[in-house]
Amino acid sequence: MKPSELYTEITGQTGLFNIQAIGNIPSIMQRGLLSNEKASRINHMSIAMQEVQERRDTVVIPNGMALHKYANVYFDPKNPMLYKRQNEYDNICILKFDCSILDFDGVIVSDRNASSRYASFFPPEIGLRVIDFKLVFAADWRDDNQFEYFRKKSIKCAEVLVPYSVPFNFVLCAAVYNELTKKKLEDVGFDRNIYVEPKLFF
């Protein structure tokens, strides 16, 4: 069974997600979704938190490459990163990628945010059986226990790491917060279906 088929069997899901600035969409349409290292060589808008990027810059995947050499997507986009960007929803979209990217050579999955010191990394055929998808897709990561809160928060951001880039033709559609954002996305030339899904945001 291919990893993408295993993922759908375990979760019932068919997509993987990237939270993206609309200003980067023309570049993604041309070049694909790039790793941090590749994106840093071109003019682009980053919505990542600087302190998180600094941590990610130090991470090397066991038996793999530096974390910043991978393009990353999430299993669930309604996660702490999206929550932190509530004041930027007018300029953000959520790209849905076909889960067949799990079948690419060299793909790695992390059982939580890849910048976490507690993150474990696996080839998809192993990691998909290890990741706690009940917590990944949980509606809420709050917990009265502070340690549990941080654990759940990190697991919500479990990732798929694809070497170097993901071609744009694997983008299925996009979700946005409101009609204004949909118009912005249309205006930059996005040529896939765009869904206004405020419930997908916070």
C-alpha positions in Angstrom: 0.0 0.0 0.0 1.3 3.4 -0.9 1.8 5.9 1.9 -1.0 8.1 0.5 -3.4 5.2 0.5 -2.4 4.3 4.1 -3.0 7.9 5.1 -6.5 8.0 3.7 -7.2 4.6 5.2 -6.1 5.7 8.7 -7.6 9.2 8.7 -10.2 9.4 5.9 -8.4 12.5 4.7 -7.2 13.1 1.1 -5.3 16.3 1.5 -2.3 18.0 3.1 -2.1 21.7 3.8 0.1 24.8 3.6 -0.7 28.1 5.1 0.5 30.7 2.7 0.7 34.5 2.0 -1.4 35.3 -1.1 1.6 37.4 -2.3 3.6 34.2 -2.8 1.0 32.5 -4.9 2.4 33.6 -8.3 5.8 32.3 -7.4 4.3 29.0 -6.1 2.4 28.6 -9.4 5.7 29.1 -11.3 8.2 27.3 -9.1 6.1 25.1 -6.8 6.1 25.2 -3.0 9.7 25.7 -2.0 11.8 24.7 1.0 12.8 27.6 3.3 16.3 27.4 1.8 15.1 27.7 -1.8 12.5 30.4 -0.9 15.2 32.5 0.8 16.9 33.0 -2.6 13.9 34.7 -4.1 11.7 37.6 -3.2 8.9 36.2 -1.0 6.7 37.1 1.9 7.2 35.0 5.1 4.3 34.5 7.6 6.5 32.2 9.7 7.4 33.2 13.3 11.0 34.3 13.4 11.8 32.4 16.6 10.4 29.2 15.2 12.4 29.6 12.0 15.5 30.1 14.1 14.9 26.8 15.8 14.1 25.1 12.5 17.4 26.3 11.2 19.2 24.1 13.6 17.3 20.9 13.0 18.8 18.1 10.9 16.6 15.2 10.1 18.2 11.9 11.2 19.5 10.1 8.0 18.2 13.1 6.1 18.9 16.7 5.3 18.7 20.0 7.2 15.0 20.8 8.0 15.2 24.0 5.9 15.9 21.9 2.8 12.3 20.5 2.9 9.1 22.0 1.8 6.6 21.5 4.6 2.8 20.9 4.7 0.5 20.1 7.6 -1.9 17.3 8.2 -4.4 19.8 9.7 -4.2 23.5 8.8 -6.4 24.6 11.7 -3.4 24.6 14.0 -1.4 27.0 16.3 0.3 28.6 13.3 -3.0 29.6 11.8 -4.2 30.7 15.2 -1.2 33.0 15.6 -2.0 34.7 12.3 -5.6 35.8 13.0 -4.8 39.5 12.2 -3.5 38.5 8.8 -6.4 36.4 7.5 -7.2 39.0 4.8 -3.8 38.1 3.1 -3.6 34.4 3.8 -4.9 31.3 2.0 -4.7 27.6 2.9 -3.5 25.5 0.0 -4.7 21.9 -0.2 -2.2 19.5 -1.7 -3.0 16.0 -3.0 -1.9 13.5 -0.4 0.0 11.6 -3.1 2.9 13.8 -2.3 3.4 11.4 0.6 4.6 8.9 -2.1 7.5 11.1 -3.3 11.1 9.9 -2.8 12.7 11.1 0.4 9.6 12.3 2.1 9.7 12.4 5.9 6.8 12.8 8.4 7.2 14.3 11.9 4.9 13.3 14.8 4.7 17.0 15.9 6.1 20.4 15.0 9.4 19.6 13.3 11.1 22.3 15.3 10.3 20.7 18.6 13.1 19.1 20.5 10.8 16.2 21.2 9.9 15.6 17.5 10.5 12.2 15.9 10.9 11.7 12.2 9.9 8.7 10.2 9.5 7.5 6.6 5.7 7.8 5.9 5.0 4.1 5.9 6.1 4.0 9.6 5.2 7.5 10.7 1.6 7.4 9.6 1.1 4.5 12.0 2.9 6.3 14.9 1.4 9.8 14.7 -1.5 10.5 17.1 -4.0 11.6 14.5 -6.7 11.9 17.2 -4.7 14.8 18.6 -3.6 16.1 15.2 -7.3 16.6 14.2 -8.6 17.5 17.6 -10.7 20.7 17.6 -8.8 22.1 20.6 -5.4 21.7 22.1 -6.0 23.5 25.4 -5.4 21.6 28.6 -5.3 22.5 32.3 -2.0 20.7 32.6 0.6 22.9 31.1 2.8 20.0 29.9 -0.1 18.4 28.2 -1.0 21.7 26.6 2.4 22.1 25.0 2.4 18.5 23.9 -1.0 18.7 22.3 -0.1 22.1 20.7 3.0 20.6 19.1 1.3 17.5 17.9 -1.4 19.6 16.1 1.5 20.8 13.9 2.7 17.4 12.8 4.2 17.8 9.3 5.0 16.2 6.0 8.5 17.2 4.8 9.1 17.0 1.1 12.7 17.4 -0.2 13.3 20.8 -1.9 9.9 21.6 -3.4 6.4 20.4 -4.3 5.2 21.1 -7.8 2.1 23.4 -8.1 0.2 20.8 -10.1 -0.3 18.9 -6.8 -2.4 21.8 -5.5 -6.1 20.9 -5.5 -7.7 24.0 -4.3 -7.5 26.8 -1.7 -9.6 28.0 1.3 -9.9 31.6 2.4 -11.5 33.5 5.2 -13.8 35.8 3.3 -14.9 37.0 -0.1 -12.4 39.9 0.0 -9.5 37.4 0.3 -11.0 35.2 -2.4 -10.9 38.2 -4.8 -7.3 38.9 -3.9 -6.4 35.3 -4.6 -8.3 35.4 -8.0 -6.5 38.6 -8.8 -3.0 37.1 -8.5 -4.0 34.4 -11.0 -4.8 31.4 -8.8 -6.4 29.0 -11.2 -7.9 26.3 -8.9 -11.2 26.3 -7.0 -11.3 28.8 -4.1 -13.6 28.1 -1.1 -14.7 30.7 1.4 -14.5 28.7 4.6 -14.5 31.0 7.7 -15.0 27.9 10.0 -11.7 26.5 8.9 -10.1 29.6 10.5 -10.4 30.9 14.1 
